[in-house]
């Protein structure tokens, strides 16, 4: 099937992780993802159960990312055939990491590990939006470029402004197989 780009806009809140968690819950309840169903016909009891069942194919949605890094995403070139091996290695590490040490270390190192969402670097924001305080129209126009710049099962987020004040967050990424 290949990976899919996706983007979502939510009202602004200071806690980006909370905004991501609430958005994921909303998308899960709506069934608006690959393999989704309406509430009355839901096949899986939780996001984790859904992701486990979907495996590497994922949901082609925000459900495929789960944690926010405060560090901009590294830019690296990974061959498509390497994604699967990378995914399996990382999942094996996480399976042996009940305390979350590996995930925390990856976040601190600003690695673009699967399941992570990173802020867009200031330089990139200037290049794609022309400002460090972009309004919604500019950010949504740049959403495809943001998706294309993400490694599979990762995302980026941009704080959206109106009249110099934060009003929203745009999450964009790529996931699925």
N, C-alpha and C positions, 0 to 999 in steps of 0.2 A: 504494500500500500504506500509506503514512504512516509516521511514525517510531515506534519502539518504545522503551519504557523497559526498562532492564535493571539488575540489581544482582548483585554477587558478593561473597562473604565469603572472606577468606584469612587465614591465621595472620599475626600481627604480625611485622614486621621493621623496623628503623630506616630502611632504604633503600626509600622508597616507589616510586621508579622501578623498582628491581629487583623488587619485589613485583608491580608492574603488568606488567613484561616477562614474568615467570614465569607469571602468570595468563593473559596473552595466548597464550603458547606452549601452555599446557595446554588452553585453549579451542580453539585451532587444531587440535591433535592429536585432540581429542575429536570434532570436526565438529559441535559444538553451536552452530550459528549459521545464519542464513538462507543457503542455498546450500551448506551443509556436507555432508560425506559422511564415511563411516567411513574410517579410515586406509587400508584395503585398496583403497578406491575413490577416494582423494583425487585431485582434479582439478588442484590447484595445488600447486606445490612449496614456496611460502613464503607468509607473511602478506601481504607486499608484492604478490606476484603475484595473490593472491586479491582484495585491495582494488582493484588496478588493473582486474581483470576485472569486479568488481561495480560499479565507478564510483560515481556519486552515490547509488545505492541502498544501498550499504554492506552490512553483515552483520547489522545490528540486534543487535550484541553489543559486548562490551569490545574486540573487534578493531578497532573503528572509532576508538578513541582510542589514542594511542601515547606521549604524554609528560606528565610531571607538572610542574605549576607549584607553587611554594611560596606563591603569592599566592592569596587567595580570589577566586572568580569574580565578575566584575562582573555586576550585574543590569541587563539591558537588555531592551527589548522590540523584537523583530525580527519583522516580518511574515513569515509562512510563504513567501510568494512571493519574498522577498528572500534566503532561504537559498541557493537554487541559484546566484544571481548571486554572492553572497558566497563560496560554496564555489569556484566557478570562478576568481574573482580570486585567492583565497588559494593555490589549487593552482598557478596560473600563476606567482605570486611564488615559491613554494617550488621550482618547477621551474627557476627562474633563480637559485637560492640554494644551490649545492652545499656551501658552507662552513657553512650553517645560521645565518647572521647574522639573517635575518628571524625565524626561529623563536625564537632566543634573545631578540631584542628584544621579541617578543610576550610571551614568558614574563615578562621583566622588567617589562613594562608591565601585567601581570596581565590581559591581554586574554583573552576567552573564545574563543580561536581554535579552529577545528575541530581535533579530535584531542587536545585538552588535557583534563587532569583537575586539578581544583583542590580545596584543602581547604575544608571548610564553615566559614564565618565563625563566630566565637564567639557572636555575637548570634543567628544563625540556629540554631546548635546548642542554645542555651538555649531558644529558642522551640519547636523541634520535639521535643527530648528532655528538656528540663527540667534539664539538667546539662551541664557541660563534660567530664565523664568518663562518657559513656553506656555502658551494657552492651549486649550483643548484641541482646537482645529489643527494647529501645527503639529501637535503630538500624534493625533490620529492620522494625519497625512504621512507621518514618518513611521507608523506602526509596522508596515511591511518590511521596511529596512531594518527595524529593530528585530523583528522575527528572524529575518535572514541572517543576522549577525550572531545568532545564538547557536551554540552547540545543542545537539539533540537532548531533550529533557532538561533544558535550562531556560531561564528567562531573564528579563530585565524589567526594571520599573522606572518610571519617570514621574516626578511630582508635577502636577498640572496647576497652573496659576491663572488667576483672573485679577486684573488691576493690581498686580504685584503680591497678591495674597494666595496661599495654597488653597485649592478647591477640590482637587482630585488626585487620583493616582492611576496611571495607565500601566498595566502589566502586559508584557508581550513576550512571546517565546516560541519555541518549536518543540514538538514532542511526537511520539508515536513511531511506528515503524511500518 
